[in-house]
Amino acid sequence: MPTLGLPLMLAGFIVVRLGLQFPFPIERGLVFPLALVPSLWALWNMLWLGTHGRTHLGIGLHGALLPLLLMPSGAVLATCLGILAIGADGVTWFRSVYFPYVLIAPAFACALAGYYLLWKYVVGFVNRVLGIA
Amino acid sequence: MKQGSEIRDQGLESTEQLLRKALEPVGERETERDLWPAMRQRMEAQPSAPPWFDWALACGVAVFALAFPASIPVFFYYL
């Protein structure tokens, strides 16, 4: 799925940043979702294919574990690149999206749920079609 | 000079023959069976209906995104 979405995201970036001259350097925010997340999804899928015979863990639950790695690493990278500012009461993403700390726990739960569904239905479907699961 | 080029030509010919022996022509090989029908069968297979738990999770995620739209770009950052 990330591979399919990559051209669309790239086209969106070119339109917004180069076409509409959007002032915020969104290319910094694209490093993580375009360069690292697809590779991590692929490695995570390979890990599932290699281990589910022994662990009997469903692909949805396996995928739901990925945000435990992605969230901290993505936040650290975003802080280093200047797209995440940590404040006293919350964090500010992309210099415009304020996120209070009280919302981080429910947002994380939603991320786990979203990843569970994506891996169960999208990655599982692609694996079945390709005949690798 | 001419003798040297003949030797080089002979060397090239023998290398070419060795390569031809080592590598089978790609175009003449075919798969033992057509893979597309099996692929299409897997694509058209009807998946089982999602359980109520998955619907509840999807609704929860949708409600959170609607209640806090600022979270949507952050979610996209992690996809």
Backbone of each chain as ProteinMPNN parsed JSONL, in Angstrom:
{"seq_chain_A": "MPTLGLPLMLAGFIVVRLGLQFPFPIERGLVFPLALVPSLWALWNMLWLGTHGRTHLGIGLHGALLPLLLMPSGAVLATCLGILAIGADGVTWFRSVYFPYVLIAPAFACALAGYYLLWKYVVGFVNRVLGIA", "coords_chain_A": {"N_chain_A": [[0.804, -1.207, 0.0], [1.917, 1.338, 0.801], [3.671, 1.661, -1.336], [1.934, 1.931, -3.471], [0.701, 4.274, -2.774], [2.717, 6.097, -2.905], [3.364, 7.508, -5.446], [1.098, 9.137, -5.593], [1.282, 10.702, -3.273], [3.657, 12.01, -3.83], [2.927, 13.456, -6.101], [1.015, 15.113, -4.934], [2.653, 16.551, -3.19], [4.284, 17.974, -5.025], [2.396, 19.586, -6.284], [1.391, 21.127, -4.116], [3.665, 22.247, -2.796], [5.462, 23.18, -4.825], [3.801, 24.054, -6.891], [1.65, 25.563, -5.667], [3.216, 27.061, -4.002], [3.517, 26.681, -1.178], [4.371, 27.87, 2.058], [5.576, 26.374, 4.196], [8.244, 24.077, 4.853], [7.447, 21.296, 3.699], [8.7, 19.11, 2.67], [10.505, 18.157, 4.47], [8.887, 16.879, 6.262], [8.136, 14.75, 4.75], [10.114, 12.937, 4.602], [10.095, 10.861, 6.501], [7.495, 9.451, 6.14], [7.709, 8.749, 3.39], [10.233, 7.67, 2.884], [11.129, 6.022, 5.014], [8.931, 4.67, 6.277], [7.643, 2.935, 4.26], [9.723, 1.045, 3.856], [9.983, 0.001, 6.413], [7.477, -1.169, 6.729], [7.663, -3.195, 4.812], [9.792, -4.724, 5.847], [8.626, -5.441, 8.258], [6.531, -6.998, 7.375], [7.944, -9.081, 6.195], [9.081, -10.102, 8.473], [6.794, -11.045, 9.755], [5.981, -13.026, 7.948], [8.065, -14.773, 8.235], [7.864, -15.595, 10.877], [5.255, -16.245, 11.708], [4.487, -18.855, 11.555], [5.52, -20.063, 13.783], [4.765, -18.363, 15.907], [2.03, -18.011, 15.58], [0.68, -15.645, 15.45], [-1.777, -13.354, 14.473], [-2.006, -11.472, 11.384], [-3.035, -8.937, 11.645], [-2.752, -8.265, 14.383], [0.01, -8.409, 14.517], [0.686, -6.29, 12.803], [-0.377, -4.233, 14.299], [1.478, -3.913, 16.247], [3.486, -2.493, 15.147], [3.301, 0.425, 15.29], [4.386, 0.836, 17.824], [7.072, 0.883, 17.406], [7.247, 2.753, 15.363], [6.074, 5.184, 16.229], [7.697, 6.429, 18.37], [10.188, 6.624, 16.967], [9.481, 8.12, 14.715], [8.648, 10.476, 15.939], [11.012, 11.361, 17.132], [12.622, 11.8, 14.872], [11.067, 13.755, 13.617], [11.282, 15.825, 15.459], [14.019, 16.373, 15.295], [14.128, 17.295, 12.665], [12.729, 19.581, 12.814], [9.967, 19.73, 12.52], [8.323, 19.044, 14.515], [7.477, 20.451, 17.49], [8.123, 20.508, 20.9], [6.181, 21.367, 23.606], [5.072, 22.908, 26.766], [2.474, 22.094, 27.453], [1.698, 20.568, 25.356], [2.26, 19.298, 22.018], [3.457, 20.682, 18.911], [2.742, 20.161, 15.631], [4.103, 20.464, 12.396], [4.301, 23.206, 12.593], [1.786, 24.234, 12.922], [-0.278, 22.526, 13.751], [-1.628, 21.974, 16.712], [-1.289, 19.793, 19.45], [-2.553, 18.642, 22.314], [-1.146, 17.114, 25.307], [-2.925, 15.395, 26.596], [-4.354, 14.239, 24.613], [-2.709, 12.5, 23.371], [-2.54, 9.826, 24.235], [-5.196, 8.68, 23.557], [-4.94, 9.135, 20.786], [-2.807, 7.52, 20.137], [-3.925, 5.034, 20.708], [-5.838, 4.98, 18.702], [-4.151, 4.933, 16.501], [-3.009, 2.405, 16.814], [-5.311, 0.863, 16.432], [-5.976, 1.592, 13.807], [-3.735, 0.689, 12.397], [-3.967, -2.03, 12.938], [-6.308, -2.667, 11.502], [-5.564, -1.922, 8.879], [-3.417, -3.654, 8.371], [-4.622, -6.129, 8.705], [-6.629, -6.198, 6.718], [-5.716, -4.946, 4.315], [-2.869, -5.4, 3.905], [-2.961, -8.131, 4.425], [-4.698, -8.976, 2.384], [-3.171, -8.337, 0.083], [-0.952, -9.973, 0.479], [-2.208, -12.472, 0.285], [-3.123, -12.43, -2.374], [-0.725, -12.333, -3.758], [0.174, -14.751, -3.109], [1.861, -15.337, -1.017], [1.147, -15.722, 1.536]], "CA_chain_A": [[0.0, 0.0, 0.0], [2.743, 2.548, 0.724], [4.228, 1.793, -2.677], [0.87, 2.442, -4.334], [0.389, 5.653, -2.406], [3.891, 6.958, -3.076], [3.239, 8.481, -6.55], [0.043, 10.102, -5.279], [1.825, 11.641, -2.292], [4.662, 12.823, -4.515], [2.195, 14.417, -6.943], [0.427, 16.1, -4.019], [3.739, 17.419, -2.716], [4.705, 18.878, -6.113], [1.331, 20.58, -6.496], [1.265, 22.035, -2.972], [4.911, 22.967, -2.46], [6.043, 23.879, -5.98], [2.75, 24.728, -7.656], [0.961, 26.576, -4.863], [4.243, 27.799, -3.232], [3.204, 26.599, 0.248], [5.599, 28.363, 2.696], [6.205, 25.456, 5.15], [9.058, 23.054, 4.149], [6.816, 19.994, 3.945], [9.57, 17.997, 2.242], [11.111, 17.572, 5.682], [7.884, 15.975, 6.83], [7.907, 13.608, 3.863], [11.237, 11.992, 4.698], [9.694, 9.676, 7.274], [6.472, 8.595, 5.502], [8.039, 8.28, 2.041], [11.501, 6.935, 2.796], [11.343, 5.019, 6.054], [7.758, 3.846, 6.595], [7.467, 1.794, 3.342], [10.743, 0.012, 4.107], [9.666, -0.657, 7.678], [6.316, -2.036, 6.469], [8.142, -4.378, 4.096], [10.566, -5.544, 6.787], [7.689, -5.983, 9.263], [5.797, -8.063, 6.692], [8.868, -10.214, 6.071], [9.211, -10.676, 9.818], [5.577, -11.833, 10.016], [6.01, -14.23, 7.107], [9.082, -15.685, 8.763], [7.658, -16.031, 12.262], [3.888, -16.571, 12.141], [4.363, -20.309, 11.691], [5.849, -20.428, 15.17], [4.057, -17.542, 16.898], [0.588, -18.061, 15.304], [0.129, -14.309, 15.652], [-2.492, -12.871, 13.299], [-1.292, -10.372, 10.719], [-3.555, -7.678, 12.181], [-2.087, -7.981, 15.661], [1.422, -8.156, 14.202], [0.762, -4.928, 12.28], [-0.697, -3.278, 15.366], [2.673, -3.706, 17.078], [4.446, -1.63, 14.437], [3.362, 1.793, 15.828], [5.245, 0.909, 19.012], [8.391, 1.27, 16.89], [7.159, 3.912, 14.475], [5.714, 6.437, 16.909], [8.861, 7.112, 18.963], [11.22, 6.957, 15.974], [8.958, 9.217, 13.896], [8.637, 11.701, 16.745], [12.407, 11.809, 17.283], [13.05, 12.349, 13.585], [10.33, 15.004, 13.381], [11.88, 16.852, 16.329], [15.327, 16.727, 14.72], [13.933, 18.018, 11.416], [12.053, 20.854, 13.09], [8.533, 19.746, 12.206], [7.606, 18.765, 15.764], [7.981, 21.265, 18.6], [7.594, 20.01, 22.164], [5.888, 22.473, 24.513], [4.774, 22.56, 28.152], [1.167, 21.423, 27.542], [1.414, 19.746, 24.184], [3.245, 19.368, 20.925], [2.974, 21.366, 17.714], [3.205, 19.515, 14.405], [4.117, 21.245, 11.157], [4.191, 24.619, 13.001], [0.405, 24.718, 12.891], [-1.22, 21.58, 14.366], [-1.334, 21.83, 18.151], [-1.796, 18.528, 19.965], [-2.298, 18.584, 23.767], [-0.643, 15.813, 25.778], [-4.025, 14.501, 27.001], [-4.888, 13.552, 23.427], [-1.716, 11.605, 22.768], [-2.893, 8.426, 24.524], [-6.243, 8.206, 22.643], [-4.45, 9.128, 19.395], [-1.97, 6.327, 19.997], [-4.845, 3.886, 20.623], [-6.422, 5.015, 17.353], [-3.109, 4.499, 15.562], [-2.925, 0.94, 16.933], [-6.506, 0.296, 15.798], [-5.855, 1.806, 12.365], [-2.723, -0.232, 11.874], [-4.545, -3.389, 13.018], [-7.247, -2.835, 10.388], [-4.829, -1.86, 7.611], [-2.624, -4.88, 8.176], [-5.503, -7.299, 8.584], [-7.429, -6.23, 5.494], [-4.991, -4.508, 3.113], [-1.635, -6.19, 3.746], [-3.367, -9.527, 4.351], [-5.233, -9.216, 1.034], [-2.061, -8.31, -0.897], [-0.169, -11.194, 0.698], [-2.966, -13.615, -0.257], [-3.14, -12.344, -3.842], [0.614, -12.669, -4.244], [0.44, -16.149, -2.791], [2.974, -15.495, -0.067], [0.603, -15.98, 2.879]], "C_chain_A": [[0.846, 1.268, 0.0], [3.314, 2.762, -0.665], [3.194, 2.353, -3.64], [0.599, 3.912, -4.042], [1.517, 6.628, -2.686], [3.754, 7.948, -4.238], [2.182, 9.544, -6.269], [0.557, 11.155, -4.297], [2.855, 12.564, -2.943], [3.993, 13.873, -5.404], [1.578, 15.51, -6.076], [1.471, 17.078, -3.514], [4.134, 18.43, -3.796], [3.659, 19.969, -6.338], [1.337, 21.609, -5.368], [2.517, 22.887, -2.794], [5.447, 23.78, -3.64], [4.987, 24.652, -6.765], [2.114, 25.865, -6.872], [1.917, 27.379, -3.975], [3.923, 27.836, -1.74], [4.456, 26.935, 1.059], [6.302, 27.361, 3.61], [7.011, 24.383, 4.394], [8.526, 21.647, 4.388], [7.671, 18.824, 3.483], [10.278, 17.362, 3.44], [10.163, 16.565, 6.328], [7.635, 14.75, 5.977], [9.013, 12.564, 3.962], [10.787, 10.705, 5.383], [8.637, 8.837, 6.548], [6.863, 8.061, 4.127], [9.292, 7.418, 1.992], [11.591, 5.794, 3.808], [10.15, 4.095, 6.268], [7.557, 2.699, 5.588], [8.475, 0.672, 3.585], [10.427, -0.739, 5.397], [8.454, -1.584, 7.526], [6.779, -3.33, 5.798], [8.91, -5.303, 5.042], [9.645, -6.201, 7.817], [6.89, -7.141, 8.658], [6.679, -9.307, 6.548], [9.045, -10.913, 7.415], [7.992, -11.54, 10.145], [5.597, -13.134, 9.227], [6.989, -15.269, 7.657], [8.749, -16.261, 10.119], [6.253, -16.533, 12.568], [3.64, -18.07, 12.207], [4.633, -20.769, 13.11], [4.993, -19.668, 16.179], [2.54, -17.658, 16.782], [-0.087, -16.721, 15.572], [-0.548, -13.865, 14.359], [-1.792, -11.664, 12.696], [-1.77, -9.024, 11.239], [-2.859, -7.289, 13.479], [-0.603, -7.683, 15.444], [1.59, -6.716, 13.694], [0.498, -3.885, 13.351], [0.496, -3.028, 16.294], [3.645, -2.713, 16.444], [4.458, -0.181, 14.952], [4.203, 1.929, 17.098], [6.678, 1.278, 18.62], [8.325, 2.607, 16.148], [6.944, 5.219, 15.221], [6.93, 7.13, 17.542], [9.898, 7.525, 17.914], [10.761, 8.116, 15.092], [8.972, 10.535, 14.647], [10.055, 12.258, 16.915], [12.9, 12.455, 15.996], [12.37, 13.687, 13.306], [10.893, 16.136, 14.228], [13.216, 17.319, 15.756], [15.17, 17.573, 13.452], [13.16, 19.325, 11.597], [10.589, 20.885, 12.709], [7.689, 19.372, 13.412], [8.266, 19.574, 16.871], [7.315, 20.796, 19.882], [7.422, 21.186, 23.116], [5.549, 21.98, 25.905], [3.481, 21.754, 28.244], [0.865, 20.504, 26.367], [2.503, 19.901, 23.139], [2.606, 20.085, 19.734], [3.613, 20.707, 16.493], [3.14, 20.513, 13.256], [3.907, 22.738, 11.42], [2.749, 25.121, 13.029], [-0.583, 23.806, 13.612], [-0.833, 21.369, 15.818], [-2.018, 20.578, 18.683], [-1.522, 18.465, 21.47], [-1.895, 17.176, 24.208], [-1.774, 14.856, 26.143], [-4.587, 13.727, 25.81], [-3.926, 12.512, 22.862], [-2.066, 10.129, 23.015], [-4.047, 7.927, 23.65], [-5.804, 8.182, 21.185], [-3.592, 7.891, 19.15], [-2.841, 5.073, 19.889], [-5.483, 3.82, 19.244], [-5.403, 4.555, 16.315], [-2.965, 2.976, 15.602], [-4.1, 0.286, 16.213], [-6.416, 0.432, 14.28], [-4.848, 0.862, 11.739], [-3.237, -1.676, 11.889], [-5.433, -3.642, 11.803], [-6.518, -2.84, 9.043], [-4.061, -3.15, 7.34], [-3.523, -6.096, 7.979], [-6.155, -7.356, 7.207], [-6.636, -5.851, 4.244], [-3.739, -5.366, 2.906], [-1.97, -7.68, 3.634], [-3.887, -9.882, 2.962], [-4.095, -9.29, 0.006], [-1.202, -9.577, -0.746], [-0.873, -12.417, 0.111], [-2.926, -13.616, -1.778], [-1.786, -12.74, -4.423], [1.005, -14.111, -3.926], [1.581, -16.359, -1.825], [2.466, -15.712, 1.352], [-0.685, -16.784, 2.753]], "O_chain_A": [[0.527, 2.202, -0.736], [3.432, 3.897, -1.127], [3.522, 3.149, -4.52], [0.307, 4.695, -4.947], [1.307, 7.84, -2.704], [4.006, 9.137, -4.04], [2.34, 10.703, -6.651], [0.302, 12.348, -4.464], [2.913, 13.755, -2.638], [4.427, 15.024, -5.458], [1.611, 16.688, -6.433], [1.218, 18.279, -3.418], [4.299, 19.614, -3.503], [3.999, 21.132, -6.555], [1.294, 22.813, -5.619], [2.43, 24.108, -2.657], [5.841, 24.935, -3.473], [5.238, 25.758, -7.244], [2.044, 26.996, -7.352], [1.478, 28.285, -3.266], [4.038, 28.884, -1.103], [5.513, 26.361, 0.798], [7.514, 27.469, 3.798], [6.525, 23.836, 3.404], [9.086, 20.892, 5.183], [7.411, 17.678, 3.851], [10.608, 16.176, 3.42], [10.586, 15.541, 6.865], [6.989, 13.803, 6.428], [8.869, 11.446, 3.468], [11.061, 9.604, 4.906], [8.84, 7.639, 6.351], [6.379, 6.999, 3.736], [9.4, 6.53, 1.147], [12.083, 4.714, 3.48], [10.317, 2.885, 6.423], [7.317, 1.572, 6.02], [8.126, -0.508, 3.528], [10.581, -1.958, 5.47], [8.412, -2.658, 8.126], [6.344, -4.422, 6.167], [8.704, -6.517, 5.037], [9.844, -7.353, 8.202], [6.607, -8.132, 9.331], [6.225, -10.433, 6.75], [9.144, -12.137, 7.492], [8.119, -12.617, 10.728], [5.276, -14.2, 9.751], [6.765, -16.475, 7.556], [9.283, -17.305, 10.493], [6.058, -17.19, 13.59], [2.686, -18.512, 12.847], [4.047, -21.743, 13.583], [4.546, -20.234, 17.176], [1.828, -17.433, 17.761], [-1.277, -16.666, 15.882], [0.03, -13.981, 13.279], [-1.084, -10.928, 13.383], [-0.997, -8.066, 11.273], [-2.433, -6.148, 13.658], [-0.032, -6.814, 16.104], [2.515, -6.012, 14.1], [1.067, -2.793, 13.326], [0.516, -2.046, 17.037], [4.516, -2.163, 17.118], [5.537, 0.404, 15.047], [4.68, 3.02, 17.412], [7.404, 1.902, 19.394], [9.202, 3.461, 16.277], [7.55, 6.238, 14.892], [7.168, 8.308, 17.272], [10.425, 8.636, 17.961], [11.556, 8.995, 14.757], [9.269, 11.583, 14.075], [10.268, 13.469, 16.849], [13.518, 13.519, 16.02], [12.999, 14.63, 12.826], [10.974, 17.276, 13.771], [13.508, 18.515, 15.735], [15.981, 18.462, 13.194], [12.965, 20.078, 10.643], [10.014, 21.966, 12.584], [6.46, 19.383, 13.334], [9.452, 19.409, 17.158], [6.09, 20.695, 19.952], [8.374, 21.91, 23.404], [5.706, 20.797, 26.21], [3.4, 20.818, 29.04], [-0.11, 19.754, 26.388], [3.524, 20.551, 23.362], [1.386, 20.093, 19.574], [4.833, 20.691, 16.334], [2.209, 21.314, 13.174], [3.391, 23.452, 10.56], [2.522, 26.325, 13.151], [-1.635, 24.275, 14.047], [0.144, 20.687, 16.128], [-3.191, 20.335, 18.398], [-0.378, 18.256, 21.872], [-2.252, 16.183, 23.573], [-1.617, 13.641, 26.02], [-5.22, 12.685, 25.981], [-4.289, 11.736, 21.978], [-1.913, 9.289, 22.127], [-3.923, 6.861, 23.047], [-6.236, 7.318, 20.422], [-3.65, 7.29, 18.077], [-2.557, 4.17, 19.102], [-5.652, 2.738, 18.681], [-5.756, 3.865, 15.358], [-2.817, 2.333, 14.563], [-3.937, -0.696, 15.489], [-6.743, -0.504, 13.551], [-5.09, 0.303, 10.67], [-2.972, -2.446, 10.966], [-5.334, -4.684, 11.154], [-6.815, -3.659, 8.174], [-4.06, -3.667, 6.222], [-3.218, -6.982, 7.18], [-6.231, -8.422, 6.595], [-6.893, -6.42, 3.183], [-3.571, -5.984, 1.854], [-1.351, -8.405, 2.855], [-3.569, -10.941, 2.422], [-4.062, -10.191, -0.832], [-0.781, -10.17, -1.74], [-0.236, -13.287, -0.482], [-2.724, -14.657, -2.403], [-1.716, -13.404, -5.457], [2.019, -14.62, -4.404], [2.201, -17.423, -1.805], [3.263, -15.869, 2.276], [-1.31, -17.112, 3.761]]}, "seq_chain_B": "MKQGSEIRDQGLESTEQLLRKALEPVGERETERDLWPAMRQRMEAQPSAPPWFDWALACGVAVFALAFPASIPVFFYYL", "coords_chain_B": {"N_chain_B": [[51.081, -7.625, -35.498], [48.637, -8.1, -36.853], [48.448, -10.787, -36.271], [48.116, -10.703, -33.54], [45.55, -9.559, -33.291], [44.025, -11.594, -34.396], [44.339, -13.635, -32.56], [43.061, -12.399, -30.405], [40.465, -12.243, -31.444], [39.835, -14.948, -31.63], [39.852, -15.593, -28.952], [37.644, -14.086, -28.063], [35.591, -15.332, -29.472], [35.617, -17.894, -28.326], [34.919, -17.208, -25.728], [32.367, -16.212, -26.197], [31.086, -18.53, -27.056], [31.246, -20.054, -24.729], [29.649, -18.494, -23.01], [27.183, -18.704, -24.315], [26.695, -21.397, -23.945], [26.499, -21.511, -21.206], [24.362, -19.8, -20.499], [21.006, -20.192, -20.913], [18.774, -19.566, -23.675], [16.464, -16.976, -23.09], [13.983, -16.415, -24.244], [12.966, -18.81, -25.235], [12.124, -20.292, -23.174], [9.39, -21.341, -21.189], [6.867, -20.917, -18.664], [5.775, -23.645, -16.636], [3.07, -23.745, -16.202], [0.134, -21.686, -16.681], [0.116, -18.764, -14.836], [-1.685, -16.757, -14.34], [-4.554, -17.418, -14.103], [-4.721, -18.587, -11.516], [-3.913, -16.459, -9.951], [-5.948, -14.618, -10.527], [-8.083, -15.962, -9.488], [-7.505, -15.896, -6.768], [-7.699, -13.146, -6.363], [-10.387, -12.707, -6.832], [-11.62, -14.108, -4.89], [-14.065, -14.336, -2.395], [-13.857, -12.518, 0.516], [-14.307, -13.279, 4.024], [-16.932, -11.82, 6.016], [-16.207, -8.855, 7.879], [-15.685, -9.037, 11.432], [-17.784, -7.833, 14.195], [-16.182, -6.512, 15.983], [-14.081, -5.405, 14.508], [-15.475, -3.577, 12.958], [-16.283, -1.868, 15.003], [-13.819, -0.87, 15.852], [-13.032, 0.505, 13.527], [-15.049, 2.444, 13.419], [-14.472, 3.804, 15.789], [-11.946, 4.922, 15.214], [-12.7, 6.583, 13.084], [-14.492, 8.334, 14.354], [-12.785, 9.597, 16.179], [-11.057, 10.908, 14.397], [-12.828, 12.652, 13.187], [-13.655, 14.152, 15.382], [-11.294, 15.322, 16.208], [-9.872, 16.861, 13.95], [-7.349, 17.841, 13.526], [-5.663, 15.789, 14.018], [-5.471, 14.28, 11.751], [-3.459, 14.951, 9.675], [-1.251, 14.179, 11.184], [-1.646, 11.451, 11.523], [-1.362, 10.687, 8.859], [1.299, 11.214, 8.557], [2.435, 9.046, 9.798], [1.842, 6.962, 8.125]], "CA_chain_B": [[49.882, -6.845, -35.165], [47.489, -8.836, -37.377], [48.389, -12.049, -35.539], [47.556, -10.399, -32.209], [44.094, -9.356, -33.386], [43.406, -12.901, -34.651], [44.295, -14.343, -31.271], [42.018, -11.759, -29.599], [39.18, -12.656, -32.008], [39.591, -16.344, -31.225], [39.499, -15.559, -27.527], [36.27, -13.574, -27.956], [34.676, -16.366, -29.964], [35.472, -18.962, -27.33], [34.152, -16.655, -24.608], [30.972, -16.144, -26.627], [30.539, -19.89, -27.04], [31.072, -20.455, -23.323], [28.488, -17.79, -22.483], [25.986, -19.285, -24.925], [26.448, -22.694, -23.314], [26.144, -21.335, -19.79], [23.076, -19.122, -20.355], [19.993, -20.672, -21.847], [17.986, -18.474, -24.245], [15.318, -16.656, -22.225], [12.736, -16.403, -24.99], [12.45, -20.131, -25.564], [11.626, -20.976, -21.965], [8.045, -20.954, -20.772], [6.498, -21.49, -17.374], [5.119, -24.935, -16.811], [1.616, -23.538, -16.241], [-0.27, -20.283, -16.716], [-0.025, -18.32, -13.446], [-2.708, -15.733, -14.188], [-5.842, -17.884, -13.553], [-4.633, -18.762, -10.063], [-3.849, -15.1, -9.392], [-7.284, -14.02, -10.636], [-8.958, -16.685, -8.545], [-7.233, -15.36, -5.429], [-8.201, -11.768, -6.293], [-11.849, -12.688, -6.85], [-12.146, -14.876, -3.759], [-14.861, -13.5, -1.496], [-13.387, -12.609, 1.903], [-15.377, -13.376, 5.015], [-17.384, -10.509, 6.515], [-15.459, -8.437, 9.077], [-16.442, -9.188, 12.685], [-18.29, -6.574, 14.776], [-15.075, -5.843, 16.68], [-13.342, -4.604, 13.532], [-16.332, -2.424, 12.636], [-16.225, -0.956, 16.154], [-12.516, -0.19, 15.797], [-13.062, 1.458, 12.412], [-15.908, 3.566, 13.834], [-13.732, 4.562, 16.802], [-10.924, 5.718, 14.521], [-13.385, 7.63, 12.312], [-15.037, 9.325, 15.298], [-11.652, 10.384, 16.698], [-10.564, 11.789, 13.318], [-13.815, 13.72, 12.99], [-13.661, 15.003, 16.568], [-10.018, 16.061, 16.25], [-9.337, 16.819, 12.575], [-5.914, 18.154, 13.516], [-4.883, 14.552, 14.107], [-5.412, 13.59, 10.446], [-2.109, 15.012, 9.07], [-0.285, 13.427, 12.001], [-1.824, 10.042, 11.148], [-0.765, 10.481, 7.533], [2.759, 11.215, 8.731], [2.863, 7.715, 10.224], [1.425, 5.923, 7.163]], "C_chain_B": [[48.602, -7.586, -35.568], [47.288, -10.148, -36.627], [47.757, -11.842, -34.152], [46.062, -10.236, -32.262], [43.373, -10.681, -33.668], [43.263, -13.69, -33.357], [43.181, -13.772, -30.403], [40.62, -12.177, -30.091], [38.822, -14.086, -31.603], [39.169, -16.421, -29.763], [38.068, -15.102, -27.317], [35.252, -14.62, -28.388], [34.478, -17.462, -28.931], [34.694, -18.474, -26.108], [32.669, -16.615, -24.95], [30.324, -17.53, -26.586], [30.298, -20.372, -25.618], [29.84, -19.801, -22.715], [27.189, -18.384, -23.034], [25.645, -20.637, -24.298], [25.927, -22.526, -21.884], [24.748, -20.747, -19.616], [22.103, -19.644, -21.395], [19.232, -19.491, -22.419], [16.705, -18.244, -23.427], [14.004, -16.841, -22.974], [12.141, -17.775, -25.233], [11.892, -20.865, -24.354], [10.237, -20.463, -21.62], [7.77, -21.556, -19.411], [5.723, -22.775, -17.622], [3.6, -24.791, -16.871], [1.338, -22.051, -16.239], [-0.572, -19.826, -15.283], [-1.203, -17.371, -13.248], [-4.039, -16.258, -13.639], [-5.818, -18.049, -12.034], [-4.619, -17.416, -9.354], [-5.234, -14.466, -9.399], [-8.254, -14.682, -9.669], [-8.756, -16.153, -7.122], [-7.784, -13.954, -5.277], [-9.717, -11.735, -6.177], [-12.462, -13.471, -5.696], [-12.869, -13.944, -2.793], [-14.328, -13.63, -0.065], [-14.568, -12.708, 2.859], [-15.705, -11.988, 5.562], [-16.597, -10.125, 7.767], [-16.294, -8.611, 10.343], [-16.833, -7.827, 13.26], [-17.171, -5.789, 15.452], [-14.297, -4.932, 15.726], [-14.146, -3.383, 13.099], [-16.266, -1.392, 13.761], [-14.905, -0.181, 16.157], [-12.504, 0.876, 14.697], [-13.91, 2.676, 12.773], [-15.178, 4.439, 14.856], [-12.684, 5.472, 16.178], [-11.573, 6.872, 13.764], [-13.919, 8.725, 13.232], [-13.919, 10.209, 15.845], [-11.154, 11.371, 15.643], [-11.533, 12.939, 13.074], [-13.828, 14.689, 14.172], [-12.405, 15.864, 16.648], [-9.374, 16.03, 14.864], [-7.855, 17.156, 12.494], [-5.063, 16.9, 13.568], [-4.684, 13.888, 12.745], [-4.032, 13.731, 9.784], [-1.058, 14.254, 9.864], [-0.398, 11.931, 11.696], [-1.177, 9.756, 9.795], [0.765, 10.459, 7.604], [3.267, 9.817, 9.075], [2.434, 6.61, 9.265], [2.41, 5.832, 6.012]], "O_chain_B": [[47.645, -7.699, -34.802], [46.163, -10.578, -36.373], [46.987, -12.67, -33.664], [45.358, -10.719, -31.376], [42.239, -10.872, -33.229], [42.238, -14.317, -33.09], [42.446, -14.512, -29.75], [39.716, -12.431, -29.294], [37.674, -14.393, -31.28], [38.28, -17.182, -29.382], [37.351, -15.662, -26.487], [34.2, -14.782, -27.768], [33.359, -17.909, -28.676], [33.909, -19.221, -25.523], [31.819, -16.937, -24.12], [29.184, -17.69, -26.148], [29.287, -21.011, -25.329], [29.074, -20.446, -21.999], [26.214, -18.544, -22.3], [24.475, -20.983, -24.136], [25.062, -23.267, -21.417], [24.022, -21.135, -18.7], [22.344, -19.55, -22.599], [19.053, -18.493, -21.721], [15.969, -19.181, -23.117], [13.032, -17.356, -22.422], [10.93, -17.896, -25.42], [11.269, -21.918, -24.483], [9.957, -19.271, -21.753], [8.355, -22.573, -19.039], [5.104, -22.963, -18.67], [2.917, -25.597, -17.503], [2.186, -21.248, -15.85], [-1.405, -20.419, -14.598], [-1.675, -17.193, -12.125], [-4.62, -15.604, -12.774], [-6.778, -17.695, -11.349], [-5.229, -17.248, -8.298], [-5.652, -13.856, -8.415], [-9.134, -14.031, -9.107], [-9.716, -15.984, -6.37], [-8.278, -13.588, -4.21], [-10.278, -10.86, -5.517], [-13.683, -13.496, -5.539], [-12.348, -12.893, -2.42], [-14.343, -14.721, 0.505], [-15.678, -12.279, 2.546], [-14.858, -11.095, 5.568], [-16.345, -10.973, 8.624], [-17.498, -8.354, 10.322], [-16.285, -6.797, 12.867], [-17.202, -4.559, 15.494], [-13.903, -3.826, 16.095], [-13.596, -2.3, 12.897], [-16.202, -0.19, 13.505], [-14.883, 1.019, 16.431], [-12.034, 1.994, 14.903], [-13.536, 3.809, 12.468], [-15.254, 5.666, 14.796], [-12.547, 6.636, 16.556], [-11.075, 7.997, 13.788], [-13.808, 9.91, 12.918], [-14.082, 11.423, 15.961], [-10.865, 12.527, 15.952], [-11.117, 14.062, 12.789], [-13.99, 15.896, 13.992], [-12.458, 17.005, 17.105], [-8.441, 15.263, 14.628], [-7.182, 16.807, 11.524], [-3.885, 16.926, 13.21], [-3.818, 13.025, 12.6], [-3.47, 12.72, 9.362], [-0.091, 13.745, 9.298], [0.608, 11.227, 11.619], [-0.531, 8.725, 9.606], [1.431, 9.782, 6.821], [4.377, 9.44, 8.7], [2.639, 5.433, 9.559], [2.228, 5.017, 5.107]]}, "name": "protein", "num_of_chains": 2, "seq": "MPTLGLPLMLAGFIVVRLGLQFPFPIERGLVFPLALVPSLWALWNMLWLGTHGRTHLGIGLHGALLPLLLMPSGAVLATCLGILAIGADGVTWFRSVYFPYVLIAPAFACALAGYYLLWKYVVGFVNRVLGIAMKQGSEIRDQGLESTEQLLRKALEPVGERETERDLWPAMRQRMEAQPSAPPWFDWALACGVAVFALAFPASIPVFFYYL"}
